[in-house]
Amino acid sequence: MTYTFDWVDAFANTPFGGNGCVVVHGAADLTIDQRLALVRETSLAECAYMVGSDIADFGVRYYLADKEIPMAGHPTIATVASLLDRGLIELQDGHADFTLEVGAGVMPINVDGDQITMTQMAPVFGRKFDASDIADIYGLDANEIVGSPQVVSTGTPFCIAVVKDKIALKRAKMNVRKLHEFRAASETSRADLMEPFLVTLGGETSNGDTFSRLLLAPPSLPEDPFTGSATGCMAAYLWRHGFIKNQSFVAEQGHWLGRPGQAKVEVLGPADAITGVKVGGQGYVLMRGKLAI
C-alpha cells in the first residue's frame, strides 16, 4: 500500500527549524505497529496520521516511538500546515476556523494568514512534587527549581518545573535511571505522565518571554526541539501560580539544538478558572512524498 505524506517543520517558517513531523494522509488502515515503526524509522519525536472523523472537520492521531499520545502541539501545527499546503482547507481572505479531532477530543483551530492557532483544553492541575524530586533527575540543586513542580494537562500531562535561570537550564542533563526511580517512587509511568518540562523566564531571543527544554528517555530522541502540548500546560501553570503578569506571551524552545522554534501563547480566563490555552505558530512543508508499506 502507498500513502502520501508531508514532512513539516512546525513552529518555524524556514527549513530545518522548530520540530519536524511526518503527516501521513488516508492512514486509517495503518496498524498501530506500522505507525510506531514509522516514527522510529524517521527518528522524529512523533508522526501524525490522518484517520477521518465523525465529530470534527478532520481527524488525526499522534504517535511517539512507543505509544499513542492523546494531544500534541507540534504535530497539530504540522497537520494543519499539511492540509493547507494540499488545499484541503478553504480560506476566506486568508482566514479559516474549523475543528480537529485528536485522541484527547476535539480542538478548535484558527488560521489567520501564516499563523496556525490551536485552542487547547482547560487545564487539569494535578499532583505537586518537591523541587528536589525533579532536580535530582537532571543533576540540579533543589534551589535551582523555583516553586513546586506540578502535573498539568491540557490533553497530555506534563510535570512543569520552573528553573531559576538559563545557566541552570543549560546544565540540566537527564539521568534515565533517576527518572525511572522517580516514576517508581511516585507510582507514575510514561503511560500517564510524560517527562518533566523545564522552563525558565526570559527568551533566548529578544522576542521571547520564556525558554524551555524537554529532555526525553529512550526510545525517544534525547531532546524535543519544540513541544506545543507542554507549552500549553506550562502557560497555564505560570499564569495560575503568578509567574507571569501577561496572559499573552511568546514561548521559545529548540535554539540550543540549532532548531529554533517560537509560539504565540494566550491563556484564557482568570488564573483561578482557566478555560483553555491558545498556542499558535507557523509550519514549513519541507518534503512531500509517498510512503510504501
Phi, psi and omega per residue, in radians:
M1 nan 2.562 3.080
T2 -2.083 2.552 -3.126
Y3 -2.384 2.449 3.070
T4 -1.451 2.587 3.136
F5 -2.544 2.789 2.984
D6 -2.205 2.434 3.027
W7 -1.782 2.029 -2.997
V8 -2.099 2.325 2.978
D9 -1.590 1.961 -3.032
A10 -1.678 2.603 -3.061
F11 1.120 0.597 3.078
A12 -2.663 2.721 3.089
N13 -2.092 0.238 3.096
T14 -2.361 2.808 3.122
P15 -1.088 2.531 2.997
F16 1.201 0.379 3.039
G17 -1.927 3.031 3.088
G18 0.997 -2.464 -3.043
N19 -2.173 2.170 -3.117
G20 -1.341 2.584 3.103
C21 -2.653 2.324 3.022
V22 -1.569 2.235 3.110
V23 -1.915 2.000 -3.111
V24 -1.751 2.234 -3.109
H25 -1.650 2.632 3.117
G26 1.027 0.718 -2.935
A27 -1.747 0.252 -3.034
A28 -1.036 -0.538 -3.076
D29 -1.594 0.011 3.045
L30 -1.220 2.354 3.139
T31 -1.291 2.845 3.103
I32 -1.038 -0.752 3.141
D33 -1.059 -0.685 3.116
Q34 -1.165 -0.688 3.128
R35 -1.117 -0.780 3.122
L36 -1.142 -0.719 -3.121
A37 -1.087 -0.645 3.139
L38 -1.160 -0.686 3.088
V39 -1.022 -0.811 3.128
R40 -1.121 -0.645 -3.127
E41 -1.136 -0.652 -3.112
T42 -1.390 -0.358 -3.022
S43 1.086 0.406 3.033
L44 -1.583 2.908 3.089
A45 -1.211 -0.711 -3.057
E46 -2.609 2.755 2.938
C47 -2.214 2.708 -3.130
A48 -2.027 2.446 -3.074
Y49 -2.225 2.021 3.119
M50 -1.295 2.139 -3.023
V51 -2.186 -0.018 -3.090
G52 1.427 2.929 -3.120
S53 -2.748 2.511 3.031
D54 -1.656 -0.150 -3.034
I55 -2.154 -0.036 3.135
A56 -2.479 2.987 -3.138
D57 -1.173 -0.608 3.109
F58 -2.447 2.663 3.085
G59 -2.216 2.408 -3.098
V60 -2.584 2.624 3.053
R61 -2.222 2.554 -3.046
Y62 -2.032 2.447 -3.108
Y63 -2.332 2.391 2.881
L64 -1.462 -3.010 3.141
A65 -1.233 -0.325 -3.052
D66 -2.261 -0.044 -3.102
K67 -2.923 2.878 2.986
E68 -1.353 2.538 3.046
I69 -2.041 2.226 -2.971
P70 -1.155 -0.584 3.120
M71 -2.530 2.359 3.135
A72 -2.518 2.392 -3.030
G73 -1.383 -0.907 -3.062
H74 -1.208 -0.569 3.005
P75 -1.137 -0.493 3.077
T76 -1.170 -0.831 3.081
I77 -1.033 -0.747 -3.126
A78 -1.123 -0.744 -3.136
T79 -1.061 -0.810 -3.122
V80 -1.175 -0.704 3.095
A81 -1.053 -0.682 3.104
S82 -1.148 -0.782 3.119
L83 -1.066 -0.717 3.114
L84 -1.134 -0.774 -3.114
D85 -1.079 -0.575 3.138
R86 -1.523 0.021 3.128
G87 1.240 0.437 -3.091
L88 -1.581 -0.066 3.066
I89 -2.046 2.194 -3.137
E90 -1.454 2.131 -3.137
L91 -1.769 2.469 3.005
Q92 -2.032 1.889 -3.089
D93 0.953 0.713 3.093
G94 1.355 0.258 -3.032
H95 -2.255 2.542 3.051
A96 -2.737 2.546 3.010
D97 -2.225 2.275 3.135
F98 -2.745 -3.105 -3.103
T99 -2.126 2.631 -3.116
L100 -2.298 2.099 3.086
E101 -1.541 2.129 3.045
V102 -2.005 -3.106 -3.090
G103 -1.062 -0.530 -3.100
A104 -1.467 -0.199 -3.111
G105 2.454 -2.750 -3.064
V106 -1.785 2.244 3.122
M107 -1.970 2.308 2.969
P108 -1.247 2.419 3.134
I109 -2.173 2.398 3.066
N110 -2.162 2.354 3.028
V111 -2.042 2.209 3.114
D112 -2.391 1.739 -3.042
G113 1.174 -2.181 3.131
D114 -1.681 0.156 -3.119
Q115 -1.745 2.193 3.104
I116 -1.911 2.184 -3.088
T117 -2.210 2.238 3.029
M118 -1.811 2.554 3.011
T119 -1.835 1.804 3.135
Q120 -1.292 2.785 -3.025
M121 -1.192 2.850 3.064
A122 -0.985 2.299 -3.059
P123 -1.210 2.523 2.991
V124 -1.875 2.086 -3.134
F125 -1.635 2.198 -3.057
G126 -2.004 -2.483 -3.000
R127 -1.132 2.511 3.016
K128 -1.790 2.667 3.128
F129 -2.203 2.763 3.007
D130 -1.189 2.539 3.114
A131 -0.990 -0.621 -3.115
S132 -1.133 -0.537 3.127
D133 -1.061 -0.727 -3.098
I134 -1.446 -0.732 -3.117
A135 -1.011 -0.673 -3.082
D136 -1.087 -0.537 -3.132
I137 -1.152 -0.505 -2.976
Y138 -1.974 0.149 -3.133
G139 1.243 0.446 3.123
L140 -1.785 2.835 3.001
D141 -1.450 2.626 -3.118
A142 -1.021 -0.583 -3.119
N143 -1.302 -0.069 3.064
E144 -1.576 -0.048 2.992
I145 -1.832 2.159 -3.055
V146 -1.677 2.249 3.133
G147 1.311 -2.910 -3.115
S148 -1.811 2.052 3.035
P149 -0.995 2.508 -3.054
Q150 -2.539 2.522 3.052
V151 -1.337 2.252 3.083
V152 -2.333 2.454 3.107
S153 -2.330 2.261 2.912
T154 -1.977 0.454 -3.097
G155 2.468 -0.655 3.026
T156 -2.277 2.248 -3.056
P157 -1.408 2.356 3.032
F158 -2.303 2.550 2.966
C159 -1.538 2.037 -3.104
I160 -1.600 2.221 3.124
A161 -2.277 2.191 3.124
V162 -1.571 2.142 3.118
V163 -1.689 2.476 -2.937
K164 -1.143 -0.548 3.141
D165 -2.788 2.998 -3.087
K166 -1.276 -0.369 3.071
I167 -1.109 -0.819 3.111
A168 -1.188 -0.702 -3.124
L169 -1.084 -0.712 -3.141
K170 -1.194 -0.522 -3.116
R171 -1.350 -0.292 -3.070
A172 -1.089 2.239 3.052
K173 -2.339 2.270 -3.085
M174 -1.297 2.292 2.959
N175 -1.762 1.834 -3.032
V176 -1.074 -0.634 3.100
R177 -1.088 -0.747 3.113
K178 -1.127 -0.640 3.088
L179 -1.082 -0.794 3.128
H180 -1.124 -0.656 3.099
E181 -1.146 -0.693 3.096
F182 -1.102 -0.765 -3.141
R183 -1.141 -0.682 3.123
A184 -1.159 -0.766 -3.114
A185 -1.188 -0.582 -3.112
S186 -1.636 0.024 3.126
E187 0.967 0.766 3.046
T188 -2.100 2.864 3.095
S189 -2.454 2.951 3.118
R190 -1.138 -0.368 3.125
A191 -1.155 -0.522 -3.099
D192 -2.124 0.075 3.101
L193 -2.755 2.068 3.101
M194 -1.256 3.011 3.076
E195 -1.057 2.642 3.135
P196 -1.002 2.561 3.123
F197 -1.867 2.062 -3.064
L198 -1.717 2.293 -3.094
V199 -2.406 2.539 3.004
T200 -2.264 2.647 3.131
L201 -1.371 2.460 -3.077
G202 1.735 2.258 -3.090
G203 -1.439 2.984 3.049
E204 -1.398 -0.395 3.024
T205 -2.057 3.018 -3.129
S206 -1.194 -0.291 3.137
N207 -1.447 -0.319 -2.994
G208 -1.610 2.676 3.083
D209 -1.978 -0.391 3.060
T210 -2.403 2.764 3.028
F211 -2.420 2.363 -2.983
S212 -2.324 2.831 3.012
R213 -2.432 2.481 2.979
L214 -2.180 1.767 3.069
L215 -1.501 2.379 -2.988
L216 -2.090 2.683 3.099
A217 -1.713 2.723 3.065
P218 -0.982 2.539 0.231
P219 -1.590 0.174 3.114
S220 -1.312 2.917 3.043
L221 -1.147 2.778 -3.007
P222 -1.072 -0.572 -3.112
E223 -2.602 2.440 3.136
D224 -1.514 2.250 -3.121
P225 -1.145 -0.732 3.088
F226 -2.642 2.341 -3.001
T227 -2.167 1.655 -3.038
G228 -1.225 -0.630 3.136
S229 -1.175 -0.783 3.112
A230 -1.153 -0.548 3.099
T231 -1.078 -0.698 3.080
G232 -1.116 -0.753 3.105
C233 -1.106 -0.754 3.128
M234 -1.059 -0.770 -3.131
A235 -1.074 -0.761 3.115
A236 -1.085 -0.729 3.127
Y237 -1.090 -0.835 -3.099
L238 -1.097 -0.702 -3.130
W239 -1.240 -0.756 -3.130
R240 -1.060 -0.695 -3.017
H241 -1.774 0.207 2.987
G242 1.337 0.357 3.104
F243 -1.354 -0.394 3.122
I244 -2.159 2.613 -3.129
K245 -1.707 -0.381 -3.110
N246 -1.982 2.395 3.141
Q247 -1.285 -0.342 3.108
S248 -1.922 2.315 -3.140
F249 -2.769 3.036 3.132
V250 -1.937 2.167 3.125
A251 -1.776 2.386 3.120
E252 -2.142 2.642 -3.141
Q253 -2.878 2.664 3.002
G254 1.614 -0.126 -3.060
H255 -1.100 -0.619 -3.111
W256 -1.307 -0.190 3.073
L257 -1.685 0.001 -3.051
G258 1.331 0.281 3.122
R259 -2.265 1.225 -3.051
P260 -1.096 2.321 3.103
G261 -2.303 2.675 -3.076
Q262 -2.550 2.448 3.082
A263 -2.328 2.484 2.970
K264 -1.593 2.205 -2.997
V265 -2.148 2.457 3.049
E266 -2.463 2.143 3.066
V267 -1.544 2.277 -3.078
L268 -1.714 2.258 3.065
G269 1.660 2.942 3.125
P270 -1.189 2.840 -3.046
A271 -1.032 -0.558 -3.107
D272 -1.643 0.067 3.139
A273 -2.671 1.050 -3.106
I274 -1.230 2.293 -3.080
T275 -1.763 -0.189 -3.131
G276 2.930 3.049 3.117
V277 -2.407 2.221 3.050
K278 -1.607 2.260 3.100
V279 -2.259 2.116 -3.055
G280 -2.296 2.624 3.096
G281 -2.890 -3.010 -3.138
Q282 -1.933 2.878 3.098
G283 -2.405 2.481 -3.126
Y284 -2.119 2.070 3.123
V285 -1.365 1.924 -3.041
L286 -1.560 -0.668 -3.094
M287 -2.480 2.625 3.046
R288 -2.311 2.455 -3.109
G289 -2.996 -2.923 3.130
K290 -2.128 2.405 3.108
L291 -1.828 2.214 3.138
A292 -1.941 2.023 3.126
I293 -2.215 nan nan
